[in-house]
Amino acid sequence: MAKTFENLELDRVGTDGRVGRITLNRPEKMNSLSQELLYELNEALHDYEADDTIRVIILKGAGRTFSAGYDLTPPRGGADAVVRRHKVVDDQGRRLVMGIRTGMQQVTDIQMYYWNMAKVTVAQVHGYCLAGGCELAMMSDLVCAADDARFGHPGVRGLGVARNGAIWPLVIGMRKAKELYYTGDNITGKEAEEVGMINHAWPMDELEERTTVYADRIANLSADHLAMLKVNMNRFYENMGIYSSVRSSTDLDAAGQFTQQSYTWQDKVRESMESGGGLKAALDWRDGPYRDYRAQG
C-alpha cells in the first residue's frame, strides 16, 4: 500500500506511471513550507529515489499557488520551527545566532538533497512561487511555469537573505540577479523564461498537460542512465562552488536575523500581532514602499 502524508499528495503519471508526482498539499495556507511539510517532502523524495520504476519527479502545488514561502504564522514553521530543538535564546531571552543557523542548515540539507538526488526533477509552478517556495523550485533540475506565475524572494526585505541565494547567480545574469535580490521584487513566468530562470512558461490551462508530456519525454531514458547524466551535469555546478555558496548563503541568512532592518521587521510583526492587524499588516508595511516603483515601471 502506498504511503500517505498529511501535507503531500503522491501519484504517478506518464507512460506506465514512470513519472512520479509530488503535490504540496496545504492549499489553505498557500502551500507554505511548515516543518512538517518539509520533513514529509524529504521522506517522499527518498522513497521516490529508491524506486527504480520512477524516472522523473514532478513537484507541484495544490490549489491556487505553488508555494508562498516558509510558514510565518505562529507557531513559526519552516526554518524557525526546525530550530525549536536547539538552544536559540539564552536565559534572558536573547536570540543566539548559532542555534538559528543550525536549524536553517537542516532546511538547507533538504534543499541540497533535492538538488543532488539521483532523479531528474521538474518543478511545475503556478500562482506564487515566492521566498522559500522559490528557493525550493530553483533547486529542481528543470522548471515549467504558468506564464502569469510570480517568482521572487520578498524575504530579503528584512527577514534575512535567501537561504540558497535561490541559486540565481548560477542561472541568470548578474545584473538581473542583483536587482531581484536587492529589491525583493517578483517577475512573471514569462519574464522568468526570458531571463533564463526557468525552462518554459505556458498558459495556465495548458501547464499540467504540457509539464507531464515534458517530463514523460525525459523519462524515455532509464532511471539509472538519467541519474548518471544528472551527476555529470551537477558536477560542473559543484565545481563552480554551489555547495560552498549555498552553505554561505544559509550562514548569512542566520546572521541576517540580527541586522537593523531585520530588528525593525521583527518589531513590526510583534506590534501588528498585538494590535490585531496580523501578519498581513506587517507585510503591507514591508512591501508598500516597493509598490509605487513597480507600478511606474
Summary of the structure (lengths in Angstrom):
residues: 297
radius of gyration: 18.9
end to end distance: 53.1
largest distance: 59.1
contacts: 1018
relative contact order: 0.13
helix: 56%
strand: 15%
